[in-house]
């Protein structure tokens, strides 16, 4: 896998570096691991029985590089597993990854202190194919970073790298042929713990390629990209790279804190958590299910159930998430002594699921139970306290209680400013949520400022397709929409949708939100057919993903009703608005602003139908709620007053 970053700091590399650390710290029983690998290969690979028996009997008789460079399945299987993050393969070959890395590290030290040491600066070459998509990203990334997340085979022989690997790839319809020219500084290798070895005399074969083998997750800076002139193809390129250390101060500070975020787990459990952060929930689920089957203690069983709950929440399977969180809570309560902080984490997580399901009273109860435990168990400025205040604020925000929302969010932000570095993702979450609150209060310039601060941090701290980064684009789009800057709004919403399509399953509620918001912009632009199409796509997803009384489902009915209203199809509009109102009465408190929106919209339909007394009744209901729930200068209050004045003129 080639990871390419457009930023000065590569967030994907930070997470893959943590992933490498997680793999290397795992200590499995070697004999058992060898036997498990052999049995796995008998079932899932085309490895010959002769080779498998050889591994069983002779594994310790040869070096890891001997096995790696030999005519066996190990090279291809290992690098496929690392490149594609195939959990089964990584689980079974984890012991070999550690053995090979350690052997490269030890041999590097010996070679560099001997007469055969490489010069302080030298070049190596690598020929390979890259997909068109990866190559197009690379062309835009001069000065950016890229990491090779496999063990990296290179050669001192340019001709072999070019003729045997780069040129053949250029004639594959799916790839571009690349000759990487890599400049290596051994001082950087030492400073950044990037070991390499000269394979001559240690591999299985005579080394005609003059192979230099680097350990996993070697990172380079892209210096220059230029076409190689060739009579037979225009798909050959030379890419000059320089070995890069991890000496960037911001990079190191954030990596330290990201490492601390994962310090609760070790080994395989840590690997699963990092897979979630990398946007690979299906692989994390598979890993945790395997670990749960192998768990030997109550603590491990509880933690794996907790992590499975997190996975299912991320992919929108909320009922499964609750089931696994509740299993974790039951185990934590029975442990002696009870695991207080893990119990608090479980309550916070289950609160988050109820929040997503629109069951706000249950969410608030769970978050408050978590906060009670944390206040006793943690120091006053611990980041977990900030998370609980933030979560409570989110629920109050959705319940329309804005003063309580602001208080909770500001308390969370105060703690995070003290406890976290300036580019930590949780600081971005605080700014994001404060931006949402200002948005709900109609203070759009303050909302835009907060959301933009959040986006700046998230671009630095998170992988490029992370759902939270998407959320920032989505929220900025909402602000621009309400400010009447529709082209900017549409651009932000479409960026959100593009990334969500990559990062999420097809029926995830967040995809519905993106379609809904794009529909909102088209509606405000008067392009009603496009608005209707987007709103209906949103509704289809929400019918599948959400419970029948969820407020977001209601919003879809409401928005489609608005389109029909403006298209003059008043009976369809009225039916949808009334459906929206029925569910909102069940799902929301009596003075929630969304109820007022339903009353206002029904009033508008009756006004357009010429039924002015009914229109006035509904407008007045909307006015009563908005006066109780919003600041006196909120534009919604001014708007409904105009509506009432217009009706009275008609009467």
TIKEMI-697519 format. One record per residue (C-alpha): residue number from 1; x negated, y, z negated. Coordinates in Angstrom, 3 decimals. Each point is the difference from the previous one (the first is absolute). Example, Ala and Ser with C-alpha at 12.3 -4.5 7.8 and 13.67 -1.06 7.14 Angstrom:
k | u | v | w
1 | -12.300 | -4.500 | -7.800
2 | -1.370 | 3.440 | 0.660
END
This chain:
k | u | v | w
1 | 0.000 | 0.000 | 0.000
2 | -1.342 | 3.430 | 0.932
3 | 1.324 | 2.759 | -2.234
4 | -0.167 | 3.517 | 1.404
5 | 0.587 | 3.167 | -1.997
6 | 0.740 | 3.528 | 1.185
7 | -0.959 | 1.530 | -3.346
8 | -3.261 | 0.924 | -1.643
9 | 0.830 | -2.587 | -2.640
10 | 1.349 | -3.349 | 1.179
11 | 2.791 | -1.130 | -2.353
12 | 0.347 | -3.351 | 1.741
13 | -3.673 | -0.705 | -0.607
14 | 0.386 | 0.897 | -3.677
15 | 2.689 | -2.637 | -0.371
16 | -1.865 | -2.588 | 2.069
17 | -3.080 | 0.649 | -2.137
18 | 2.096 | -0.813 | -3.073
19 | 1.287 | -3.069 | 1.837
20 | -3.591 | -1.134 | 0.554
21 | -0.756 | 0.511 | -3.693
22 | 3.066 | -2.054 | -0.928
23 | -1.140 | -2.883 | 2.209
24 | -3.542 | 0.027 | -1.362
25 | 0.990 | -0.011 | -3.674
26 | 2.108 | -3.184 | 0.254
27 | -1.612 | -3.019 | -1.647
28 | 1.499 | -3.292 | 1.152
29 | -1.287 | -3.498 | -0.630
30 | -2.196 | -0.738 | 3.029
31 | 0.703 | -3.737 | 0.169
32 | 3.738 | 0.517 | -0.226
33 | -0.163 | 2.854 | 2.524
34 | -1.937 | -2.111 | 2.527
35 | 2.531 | -2.818 | -0.323
36 | 2.935 | 2.417 | 0.403
37 | -1.569 | 1.521 | 3.134
38 | -0.551 | -3.425 | 1.547
39 | 3.589 | -1.087 | -0.711
40 | 1.348 | 3.285 | 1.373
41 | -2.023 | -0.406 | 3.204
42 | 1.237 | -3.561 | 0.480
43 | 3.545 | 1.365 | 0.088
44 | -0.409 | 3.405 | 1.631
45 | -3.013 | -0.035 | 2.329
46 | -1.513 | -1.994 | 2.835
47 | -3.222 | -0.627 | -1.933
48 | -1.335 | -3.497 | 0.623
49 | 0.090 | -2.602 | -2.757
50 | -3.763 | -0.418 | 0.436
51 | -0.567 | 3.692 | -0.788
52 | 2.348 | -0.064 | -2.992
53 | -1.732 | -3.042 | -1.513
54 | -3.331 | 1.696 | 0.599
55 | 1.177 | 3.060 | -1.964
56 | 1.239 | -2.220 | -2.851
57 | -3.296 | -1.873 | -0.300
58 | -2.635 | 2.515 | 1.088
59 | 1.312 | 3.505 | -0.806
60 | -2.626 | 0.628 | -2.697
61 | -2.828 | -1.407 | 2.136
62 | 0.016 | 3.002 | 2.335
63 | 0.091 | 3.782 | -0.330
64 | 3.219 | 1.967 | 0.637
65 | -1.609 | 1.582 | 3.093
66 | -0.788 | -3.483 | 1.342
67 | 3.692 | -0.886 | -0.229
68 | 1.080 | 3.410 | 1.312
69 | -2.199 | -0.094 | 3.119
70 | 0.591 | -3.683 | 0.748
71 | 2.348 | -1.583 | 2.581
72 | 2.757 | -0.353 | -2.562
73 | 3.362 | 1.653 | -0.543
74 | -1.264 | 2.105 | -2.916
75 | -1.127 | 3.081 | 1.985
76 | 3.209 | 0.373 | 1.995
77 | 2.388 | -0.878 | -2.822
78 | -1.694 | 2.269 | -2.538
79 | -0.148 | 3.064 | 2.223
80 | 3.554 | -0.513 | 1.260
81 | 1.190 | -0.151 | -3.605
82 | -1.846 | 3.193 | -0.948
83 | 0.903 | 1.855 | 3.202
84 | 3.724 | -0.808 | -0.163
85 | 0.225 | -0.252 | -3.816
86 | 1.407 | -3.549 | 0.240
87 | 0.611 | -0.766 | -3.652
88 | -0.094 | -3.803 | 0.293
89 | -3.432 | 0.052 | 1.619
90 | -1.420 | 2.567 | -2.426
91 | 1.283 | -2.017 | -2.965
92 | -1.608 | -3.191 | 1.267
93 | -3.255 | 1.614 | 1.168
94 | -0.445 | 2.475 | -2.853
95 | -2.791 | -2.093 | -1.518
96 | -1.904 | 0.027 | 3.316
97 | 0.436 | 3.773 | 0.384
98 | -1.652 | 0.446 | -3.402
99 | -2.762 | -2.523 | 0.748
100 | -0.820 | 1.581 | 3.372
101 | 0.034 | 3.562 | -1.374
102 | -2.233 | -0.971 | -2.924
103 | -2.397 | -1.869 | 2.277
104 | -0.248 | 2.995 | 2.350
105 | -0.591 | 2.289 | -2.996
106 | -2.764 | -2.199 | -1.468
107 | -1.691 | -0.681 | 3.337
108 | 0.149 | 3.698 | 0.939
109 | -1.952 | 0.808 | -3.156
110 | -2.624 | -2.662 | 0.784
111 | -0.363 | 0.916 | 3.677
112 | -0.315 | 3.717 | -0.644
113 | -2.781 | -0.568 | -2.541
114 | -1.949 | -2.293 | 2.351
115 | -2.158 | 0.452 | 3.096
116 | 3.071 | -0.795 | 2.109
117 | 1.831 | 3.071 | -1.262
118 | 1.948 | 2.041 | 2.528
119 | -1.306 | 3.546 | 0.631
120 | 1.590 | 2.798 | -1.998
121 | 1.973 | 1.052 | 3.082
122 | 1.040 | -2.285 | 2.853
123 | 2.788 | -0.709 | 2.492
124 | 2.239 | -3.018 | 0.477
125 | 2.611 | -0.737 | 2.660
126 | 3.402 | -1.641 | 0.109
127 | 2.122 | -0.729 | 3.052
128 | 3.712 | -0.665 | -0.404
129 | 3.466 | 0.769 | 1.316
130 | 2.329 | 2.559 | -1.547
131 | 3.712 | 0.339 | 0.656
132 | 1.030 | 3.061 | 2.002
133 | 1.841 | 1.371 | -3.036
134 | -3.051 | -0.296 | -2.263
135 | -2.245 | 1.484 | 2.672
136 | 2.270 | 3.019 | 0.558
137 | -0.087 | 0.690 | -3.744
138 | -3.767 | -0.313 | 0.009
139 | -0.392 | 2.509 | 2.849
140 | 1.792 | 2.604 | -2.106
141 | -2.167 | -0.708 | -3.025
142 | -3.488 | 1.333 | 0.657
143 | -1.553 | 0.584 | -3.404
144 | 2.573 | -2.254 | -1.651
145 | -0.554 | -3.253 | -1.833
146 | 0.591 | -3.590 | 1.031
147 | -0.515 | -3.163 | -1.988
148 | -0.555 | -3.584 | 1.068
149 | 1.897 | -2.050 | -2.530
150 | -1.567 | -3.329 | 1.021
151 | -3.563 | -1.241 | -0.354
152 | -1.654 | 1.996 | 2.766
153 | -2.233 | -1.759 | 2.529
154 | -2.303 | 2.323 | 1.953
155 | -3.074 | -0.499 | 2.179
156 | -3.372 | 1.665 | 0.571
157 | 0.397 | -1.064 | 3.663
158 | 1.991 | 2.583 | 1.964
159 | 0.163 | -2.096 | 3.175
160 | 1.625 | -3.012 | -1.662
161 | 2.520 | 2.206 | -1.838
162 | 0.931 | 1.743 | 3.239
163 | 0.048 | -2.877 | 2.503
164 | 1.384 | -2.737 | -2.255
165 | 2.592 | 1.974 | -1.946
166 | 0.741 | 3.588 | 1.124
167 | 0.176 | -0.620 | 3.768
168 | 2.306 | -3.081 | -0.153
169 | 2.393 | 1.934 | -2.263
170 | 0.333 | 2.727 | 2.651
171 | 1.579 | -2.505 | 2.392
172 | 2.635 | -1.104 | -2.505
173 | 3.254 | 1.814 | 0.828
174 | 0.718 | 0.570 | -3.700
175 | -3.322 | 1.481 | -1.096
176 | -2.678 | 2.586 | 0.681
177 | -3.625 | -1.165 | -0.015
178 | -1.996 | 1.762 | -2.714
179 | -3.739 | 0.027 | -0.597
180 | -0.586 | 1.288 | -3.517
181 | -3.458 | 1.477 | -0.583
182 | -0.479 | 0.160 | -3.757
183 | -2.681 | 2.108 | -1.666
184 | -1.023 | -1.483 | -3.343
185 | -1.836 | 1.732 | -2.840
186 | -1.119 | -2.520 | -2.629
187 | 0.091 | 2.689 | -2.691
188 | 3.734 | 0.445 | 0.662
189 | 0.434 | -3.788 | -0.155
190 | -1.597 | -0.074 | -3.432
191 | 1.888 | 3.031 | -1.343
192 | 3.401 | -1.234 | 1.199
193 | -0.507 | -3.718 | -0.766
194 | 0.232 | -0.998 | 3.670
195 | -2.181 | -3.125 | 0.270
196 | -1.137 | -1.496 | 3.310
197 | -2.291 | -2.882 | 0.953
198 | -2.096 | -1.030 | 2.954
199 | 1.528 | -3.369 | 0.931
200 | -3.223 | -1.272 | 1.589
201 | -1.158 | -3.225 | -1.726
202 | 3.059 | -0.179 | -2.297
203 | 2.811 | -0.813 | 2.453
204 | 0.708 | -3.380 | 1.547
205 | -1.391 | 0.893 | 3.449
206 | -3.004 | 1.754 | 1.460
207 | 0.888 | 3.655 | -0.067
208 | -0.150 | 1.125 | 3.637
209 | 2.369 | 2.875 | -0.750
210 | -2.310 | 1.400 | -2.716
211 | 3.094 | 0.143 | -2.207
212 | 0.336 | 2.405 | -2.924
213 | 2.936 | -0.963 | -2.220
214 | 1.681 | 2.570 | -2.281
215 | 2.303 | -0.846 | -2.880
216 | 3.681 | 0.909 | 0.121
217 | 1.500 | 3.494 | 0.121
218 | -2.960 | 1.824 | 1.501
219 | 0.933 | 3.600 | 0.776
220 | -1.308 | 2.174 | 2.839
221 | 0.447 | 3.538 | 1.239
222 | 0.945 | 0.423 | 3.677
223 | -2.593 | 2.273 | 1.641
224 | 0.534 | -0.224 | 3.764
225 | 2.254 | -1.791 | 2.493
226 | -0.847 | -0.070 | 3.704
227 | 0.871 | -2.087 | 3.051
228 | -2.515 | -2.523 | 1.349
229 | -0.189 | 0.353 | 3.777
230 | 0.799 | -3.316 | 1.702
231 | 0.928 | -0.825 | 3.612
232 | 2.580 | -2.601 | -0.972
233 | 1.921 | 1.553 | -2.899
234 | 0.806 | 3.302 | -1.682
235 | 0.719 | -1.745 | -3.326
236 | -3.549 | -0.116 | -1.403
237 | -0.960 | 2.452 | -2.736
238 | -2.959 | 0.674 | -2.263
239 | 0.740 | 1.054 | -3.577
240 | -2.827 | 1.338 | -2.169
241 | 0.442 | -0.601 | -3.719
242 | -2.030 | 0.929 | -3.066
243 | 0.137 | -2.066 | -3.170
244 | 1.833 | 2.112 | -2.585
245 | -0.314 | -0.152 | -3.749
246 | 2.750 | 0.707 | -2.480
247 | -1.751 | 3.084 | -1.334
248 | 2.871 | 2.467 | 0.491
249 | 0.882 | 1.445 | -3.439
250 | 3.744 | 0.195 | 0.685
251 | -0.130 | -3.528 | 1.417
252 | -1.718 | -1.332 | -3.108
253 | 2.257 | 1.824 | -2.477
254 | 3.154 | -1.248 | 1.666
255 | -1.366 | -3.532 | 0.412
256 | -0.836 | -0.083 | -3.725
257 | 3.560 | 0.974 | -0.900
258 | 1.526 | -2.387 | 2.527
259 | -2.186 | -2.720 | -1.504
260 | 1.252 | 0.974 | -3.461
261 | 3.605 | -0.168 | 1.259
262 | -0.609 | -3.676 | 0.799
263 | -2.004 | -0.790 | -3.147
264 | 2.982 | -1.736 | -1.630
265 | -0.555 | -2.905 | 2.405
266 | -3.004 | -2.044 | 1.043
267 | -0.795 | -2.383 | 2.799
268 | 2.902 | -1.277 | 2.063
269 | 2.587 | 2.094 | -1.874
270 | -1.988 | 3.134 | 0.782
271 | -0.225 | -1.062 | 3.630
272 | 3.798 | -0.258 | 0.194
273 | 0.462 | 3.472 | -1.471
274 | -2.430 | 1.476 | 2.524
275 | 1.875 | -1.721 | 2.842
276 | 3.133 | 1.846 | -1.148
277 | -1.930 | 3.291 | 0.058
278 | -1.234 | -0.814 | 3.508
279 | 3.592 | -0.364 | 1.190
280 | -0.102 | -3.810 | 0.299
281 | 2.919 | -1.034 | -2.264
282 | 0.699 | -3.300 | 1.803
283 | -3.593 | -1.147 | -0.544
284 | 0.122 | 1.142 | -3.624
285 | 3.240 | -1.946 | -0.495
286 | -1.541 | -3.166 | 1.417
287 | -3.066 | 0.383 | -2.223
288 | 1.995 | 0.598 | -3.196
289 | 2.320 | -2.944 | 0.711
290 | -3.067 | -2.230 | 0.316
291 | -1.516 | 1.456 | -3.171
292 | 3.272 | -0.435 | -1.904
293 | -0.016 | -3.698 | 0.855
294 | -3.558 | -0.285 | -1.363
295 | 0.522 | 2.202 | -3.109
296 | -1.113 | -1.619 | -3.258
297 | 0.916 | 2.674 | -2.588
298 | 3.068 | 2.034 | -0.949
299 | -1.909 | 3.206 | 0.682
300 | -0.833 | -1.033 | 3.565
301 | 3.541 | -1.237 | 0.654
302 | 1.472 | 3.285 | -1.230
303 | -2.458 | 2.112 | 2.016
304 | 0.608 | -1.932 | 3.224
305 | 3.769 | 0.312 | -0.462
306 | -0.490 | 3.733 | -0.552
307 | -2.061 | 0.349 | 3.178
308 | 2.509 | -2.014 | 2.032
309 | 2.665 | 2.410 | -1.211
310 | -2.115 | 2.867 | 1.303
311 | -0.404 | -1.723 | 3.373
312 | 3.739 | -0.619 | 0.389
313 | 0.762 | 3.582 | -1.005
314 | -2.392 | 1.289 | 2.666
315 | 1.697 | -2.032 | 2.748
316 | 3.488 | 1.015 | -1.162
317 | 1.127 | -3.357 | -1.450
318 | 1.299 | 1.546 | -3.207
319 | 1.924 | -2.927 | -1.503
320 | -3.100 | -2.208 | 0.271
321 | -2.108 | 2.766 | -1.526
322 | 2.301 | 0.225 | -3.034
323 | -0.064 | -3.794 | -0.434
324 | -3.809 | -0.105 | -0.136
325 | -0.269 | 3.074 | -2.254
326 | 2.478 | -1.527 | -2.454
327 | -1.984 | -3.243 | -0.049
328 | -3.115 | 2.003 | -0.834
329 | 1.818 | 1.868 | -2.808
330 | 1.246 | -3.270 | -1.517
331 | -3.536 | -1.414 | -0.065
332 | -1.578 | 3.189 | -1.399
333 | 2.555 | 0.126 | -2.842
334 | -0.738 | -3.608 | -1.007
335 | -3.782 | 0.433 | -0.030
336 | -1.685 | 0.300 | -3.389
337 | -0.645 | 2.816 | -0.527
338 | 2.361 | 1.517 | 2.611
339 | -1.861 | 1.636 | 2.886
340 | 1.230 | 3.558 | -0.587
341 | -1.610 | 1.832 | 2.916
342 | 0.880 | -2.725 | 2.485
343 | 3.542 | 0.061 | -1.359
344 | 0.124 | 3.757 | 0.589
345 | -1.274 | -0.493 | 3.562
346 | 2.730 | -2.556 | 0.650
347 | 2.715 | 2.362 | -1.302
348 | -1.397 | 2.794 | 2.180
349 | 0.011 | -2.262 | 3.039
350 | 3.524 | -1.293 | -0.544
351 | 1.117 | 3.603 | -0.471
352 | -1.499 | 0.822 | 3.386
353 | 2.046 | -2.752 | 1.668
354 | 3.244 | 1.165 | -1.631
355 | -0.912 | 3.521 | 1.125
356 | -0.325 | -1.190 | 3.604
357 | 3.328 | -1.833 | -0.301
358 | 1.739 | 3.185 | -1.159
359 | 0.772 | -1.407 | -3.472
360 | -1.299 | 3.052 | -1.806
361 | 1.236 | -0.684 | -3.538
362 | -1.758 | -3.390 | 0.022
363 | -3.110 | 1.610 | 1.471
364 | -0.042 | 2.694 | -2.689
365 | 0.445 | -2.576 | -2.766
366 | -2.927 | -2.079 | 1.293
367 | -2.298 | 3.011 | 0.417
368 | 0.800 | 1.268 | -3.503
369 | -0.746 | -3.416 | -1.531
370 | -3.369 | 0.055 | 1.760
371 | -0.735 | 3.508 | -1.297
372 | 0.864 | -0.951 | -3.609
373 | -2.504 | -2.861 | 0.097
374 | -2.705 | 2.118 | 1.659
375 | 0.271 | 2.874 | -2.496
376 | -0.925 | -2.432 | -2.763
377 | -2.656 | -1.966 | 1.863
378 | -1.822 | 2.692 | 2.023
379 | -1.876 | 3.288 | -0.606
380 | 2.033 | 3.157 | 0.806
381 | -1.658 | 0.757 | 3.371
382 | -0.067 | -3.522 | 1.405
383 | 0.967 | -0.199 | 3.715
384 | 2.654 | -2.656 | -0.713
385 | 1.919 | 2.518 | -2.119
386 | -0.039 | 2.377 | 2.947
387 | 1.435 | -2.755 | 2.188
388 | 2.887 | -0.553 | -2.403
389 | 0.813 | 3.724 | -0.236
390 | -0.166 | 0.174 | 3.779
391 | 2.362 | -2.947 | 0.409
392 | 2.502 | 1.439 | -2.465
393 | -0.131 | 3.289 | 1.898
394 | 0.763 | -1.802 | 3.251
395 | 3.165 | -1.512 | -1.461
396 | 1.186 | 3.324 | -1.441
397 | -0.655 | 1.580 | 3.391
398 | 2.285 | -2.508 | 1.704
399 | 2.638 | 0.518 | -2.681
400 | -0.056 | 3.742 | 0.748
401 | -1.349 | 1.012 | -3.441
402 | -2.639 | 2.398 | 1.229
403 | -1.140 | 1.568 | -3.278
404 | -0.784 | -3.460 | -1.410
405 | -1.652 | -0.870 | 3.294
406 | -2.312 | 3.001 | -0.092
407 | -0.940 | -0.622 | -3.638
408 | -0.919 | -3.630 | 0.674
409 | -1.952 | 0.729 | 3.178
410 | -1.988 | 2.825 | -1.584
411 | -0.888 | -2.156 | -3.013
412 | -1.217 | -2.683 | 2.388
413 | -2.055 | 2.491 | 2.025
414 | -1.637 | 1.448 | -3.148
415 | -1.241 | -3.427 | -1.053
416 | -1.188 | -0.964 | 3.478
417 | -2.022 | 3.208 | 0.429
418 | -1.905 | -0.909 | -3.171
419 | -0.321 | -3.739 | 0.553
420 | -0.624 | -0.384 | 3.729
421 | -2.420 | 1.274 | 2.679
422 | 1.396 | 2.686 | 2.336
423 | 0.604 | -2.376 | 2.930
424 | 1.715 | -2.814 | -1.890
425 | 3.216 | -1.312 | 1.642
426 | 2.004 | 0.444 | -3.221
427 | -0.647 | 3.760 | 0.040
428 | 1.423 | 0.009 | 3.504
429 | 3.084 | -1.776 | -1.354
430 | 0.543 | 2.757 | -2.573
431 | -0.264 | 2.765 | 2.594
432 | 2.265 | -1.986 | 2.304
433 | 2.710 | -0.392 | -2.615
434 | -0.154 | 3.630 | -1.097
435 | 0.363 | 0.866 | 3.681
436 | 3.115 | -2.168 | 0.167
437 | 1.467 | 1.804 | -2.995
438 | -0.582 | 3.441 | 1.532
439 | 1.525 | -1.306 | 3.217
440 | 3.138 | -1.052 | -1.866
441 | 0.148 | 3.448 | -1.616
442 | -0.246 | 1.702 | 3.403
443 | -3.414 | 1.559 | -0.710
444 | -1.470 | -1.142 | 3.286
445 | -3.260 | 1.978 | 0.036
446 | -0.952 | -1.444 | -3.412
447 | 1.045 | -3.440 | 1.203
448 | -2.172 | 0.296 | 3.116
449 | -3.011 | 1.104 | -2.052
450 | 0.315 | -2.981 | -2.361
451 | 0.509 | -2.530 | 2.788
452 | -2.979 | 1.330 | 1.947
453 | -2.224 | -0.313 | -3.108
454 | 1.215 | -3.573 | -0.323
455 | -0.727 | -0.765 | 3.665
456 | -3.558 | 1.369 | -0.191
457 | -0.807 | -2.355 | -2.884
458 | 1.701 | -3.003 | 1.581
459 | -1.915 | 0.412 | 3.264
460 | -3.217 | -0.292 | -2.004
461 | 1.009 | -2.658 | -2.505
462 | 2.186 | -2.477 | 1.893
463 | -0.309 | -2.263 | 3.059
464 | 1.470 | 1.619 | 3.148
465 | 3.185 | -2.119 | 0.124
466 | 0.809 | 0.090 | -3.699
467 | 3.713 | 0.510 | -0.789
468 | -0.737 | 2.877 | -2.402
469 | -1.815 | 1.928 | 2.724
470 | 3.054 | -0.571 | 2.164
471 | 2.193 | 1.379 | -2.782
472 | -1.902 | 3.297 | 0.098
473 | 0.625 | 0.419 | 3.733
474 | 3.636 | -0.845 | -0.598
475 | 0.401 | 2.557 | -2.786
476 | -1.763 | 2.774 | 1.918
477 | 2.352 | -0.723 | 2.882
478 | 2.972 | 0.432 | -2.324
479 | -1.237 | 3.401 | -1.158
480 | -0.617 | 1.243 | 3.548
481 | 3.453 | -1.290 | 0.971
482 | 1.633 | 2.114 | -2.693
483 | -2.152 | 3.017 | 0.914
484 | 1.264 | -0.252 | 3.589
485 | -3.418 | -0.885 | 1.447
486 | 1.346 | -2.986 | 1.891
487 | -2.942 | -0.815 | 2.273
488 | -2.310 | -0.227 | -3.032
489 | 2.601 | -2.080 | -1.826
490 | 0.387 | -2.407 | 2.910
491 | -3.779 | -0.380 | 0.313
492 | -0.337 | -0.897 | -3.688
493 | 2.921 | -2.436 | 0.044
494 | -1.252 | -1.749 | 3.131
495 | -3.474 | -0.372 | -1.546
496 | 1.694 | -1.551 | -3.028
497 | 1.979 | -2.412 | 2.167
498 | -3.043 | -1.069 | 2.053
499 | -1.938 | -1.012 | -3.097
500 | 2.969 | -1.620 | -1.705
501 | 0.559 | -2.225 | 3.038
502 | -3.552 | -1.285 | -0.460
503 | 0.027 | -0.258 | -3.787
504 | 3.484 | -1.317 | -0.792
505 | 2.304 | -2.881 | 0.953
506 | 2.762 | 0.918 | 2.513
507 | 2.844 | 0.243 | -2.549
508 | -1.813 | 1.947 | -2.722
509 | 2.056 | 2.880 | -1.488
510 | -2.798 | 2.496 | 0.683
511 | 0.322 | -0.606 | 3.750
512 | 3.680 | 0.869 | -0.343
513 | -1.006 | 3.228 | -1.741
514 | -2.227 | 0.975 | 2.929
515 | 2.739 | -0.623 | 2.573
516 | 2.417 | 1.932 | -2.217
517 | -2.295 | 2.998 | -0.224
518 | -0.707 | 0.066 | 3.730
519 | 3.768 | -0.062 | 0.490
520 | 0.262 | 2.965 | -2.346
521 | -2.368 | 2.083 | 2.125
522 | 1.812 | -0.850 | 3.229
523 | 3.272 | 0.864 | -1.738
524 | -1.334 | 3.402 | -1.018
525 | -1.249 | 0.556 | 3.558
526 | 3.470 | -0.766 | 1.355
527 | -1.138 | -3.153 | 1.834
528 | 2.876 | -2.092 | -1.316
529 | -0.389 | -3.119 | 2.159
530 | -3.637 | -0.382 | -1.138
531 | 1.051 | 0.688 | -3.580
532 | 2.728 | -2.644 | 0.178
533 | -2.445 | -2.585 | 1.381
534 | -2.519 | 0.604 | -2.798
535 | 2.640 | 0.035 | -2.741
536 | 1.490 | -3.275 | 1.245
537 | -3.440 | -1.668 | 0.008
538 | -0.385 | 1.137 | -3.594
539 | 3.426 | -1.338 | -0.971
540 | -0.678 | -3.428 | 1.548
541 | -3.120 | -0.435 | -2.141
542 | 1.641 | 1.284 | -3.178
543 | 2.935 | -2.411 | 0.358
544 | -2.520 | -2.861 | -0.045
545 | -2.451 | 1.316 | -2.590
546 | 2.108 | 1.760 | -2.650
547 | 2.904 | -0.825 | -2.330
548 | 3.409 | 1.247 | 1.270
549 | 0.234 | 2.971 | -2.387
550 | -3.528 | 1.313 | 0.461
551 | -0.175 | 3.799 | 0.412
552 | -2.200 | -0.282 | 3.099
553 | 2.601 | -2.164 | 1.723
554 | 2.572 | 2.620 | -0.922
555 | -2.200 | 2.715 | 1.486
556 | 0.019 | -1.851 | 3.327
557 | 3.807 | -0.016 | 0.096
558 | -0.063 | 3.668 | -0.906
559 | -2.496 | 0.937 | 2.704
560 | 1.771 | -1.913 | 2.766
561 | 3.176 | 1.724 | -1.109
562 | -1.720 | 3.354 | 0.438
563 | -0.948 | -0.858 | 3.584
564 | 3.554 | -1.025 | 0.882
565 | 1.257 | 3.196 | -1.642
566 | -2.193 | 2.116 | 2.257
567 | 0.964 | -2.067 | 3.050
568 | 3.654 | 0.781 | -0.733
569 | 0.918 | -3.605 | -0.884
570 | 1.642 | 1.031 | -3.263
571 | 1.833 | -3.232 | -0.879
572 | -3.283 | -1.978 | 0.165
573 | -1.755 | 2.686 | -2.002
574 | 2.685 | 0.053 | -2.704
575 | -0.041 | -3.802 | -0.339
576 | -3.767 | -0.065 | -0.503
577 | -0.031 | 2.939 | -2.437
578 | 2.715 | -1.632 | -2.105
579 | -1.953 | -3.291 | -0.042
580 | -3.021 | 1.963 | -1.144
581 | 1.989 | 1.729 | -2.745
582 | 1.515 | -3.253 | -1.315
583 | -3.407 | -1.590 | -0.527
584 | -1.586 | 3.148 | -1.408
585 | 2.716 | 0.163 | -2.650
586 | -1.030 | -3.499 | -1.095
587 | -3.764 | 0.432 | 0.246
588 | -0.630 | 3.551 | -1.238
589 | 0.729 | 2.124 | -3.086
590 | 2.980 | 2.389 | 0.403
591 | -2.065 | 3.169 | 0.502
592 | -2.566 | -1.395 | 2.436
593 | -0.758 | 2.331 | 2.900
594 | 0.584 | -2.748 | 2.577
595 | 3.640 | -0.250 | -1.134
596 | 0.328 | 3.689 | 0.707
597 | -1.458 | -0.562 | 3.458
598 | 2.712 | -2.584 | 0.720
599 | 2.765 | 2.364 | -1.151
600 | -1.501 | 2.789 | 2.094
601 | -0.174 | -2.164 | 3.119
602 | 3.578 | -1.265 | -0.354
603 | 1.063 | 3.607 | -0.409
604 | -1.788 | 0.860 | 3.239
605 | 1.874 | -2.697 | 1.930
606 | 3.375 | 1.162 | -1.309
607 | -0.977 | 3.560 | 0.908
608 | -0.798 | -1.073 | 3.565
609 | 3.312 | -1.889 | 0.155
610 | 1.865 | 3.140 | -1.095
611 | 1.128 | -1.499 | -3.344
612 | -1.142 | 2.980 | -2.028
613 | 1.599 | -0.790 | -3.381
614 | -1.748 | -3.386 | -0.115
615 | -3.247 | 1.625 | 1.143
616 | 0.206 | 2.571 | -2.823
617 | 0.608 | -2.703 | -2.619
618 | -3.117 | -1.934 | 0.986
619 | -2.189 | 3.095 | 0.348
620 | 0.963 | 1.079 | -3.529
621 | -0.923 | -3.428 | -1.395
622 | -3.408 | 0.313 | 1.662
623 | -0.447 | 3.515 | -1.374
624 | 0.783 | -1.109 | -3.575
625 | -2.706 | -2.696 | 0.052
626 | -2.689 | 2.093 | 1.679
627 | 0.529 | 2.865 | -2.446
628 | -0.589 | -2.434 | -2.887
629 | -2.942 | -1.844 | 1.556
630 | -2.023 | 2.513 | 2.033
631 | -1.696 | 3.365 | -0.591
632 | 2.300 | 2.938 | 0.720
633 | -2.090 | 1.061 | 3.016
634 | 0.065 | -3.425 | 1.668
635 | 1.006 | 0.194 | 3.697
636 | 2.620 | -2.740 | -0.442
637 | 1.976 | 2.251 | -2.369
638 | -0.114 | 2.890 | 2.455
639 | 1.034 | -2.335 | 2.816
640 | 3.081 | -1.404 | -1.739
641 | 1.075 | 3.523 | -0.995
642 | -0.066 | 0.968 | 3.687
643 | 2.061 | -3.088 | 0.807
644 | 2.634 | 0.948 | -2.608
645 | 0.149 | 3.576 | 1.295
646 | 0.485 | -1.253 | 3.568
647 | 2.856 | -2.320 | -1.038
648 | 1.787 | 2.749 | -1.910
649 | -0.190 | 2.239 | 3.065
650 | 1.687 | -2.716 | 2.057
651 | 2.750 | -0.404 | -2.615
END
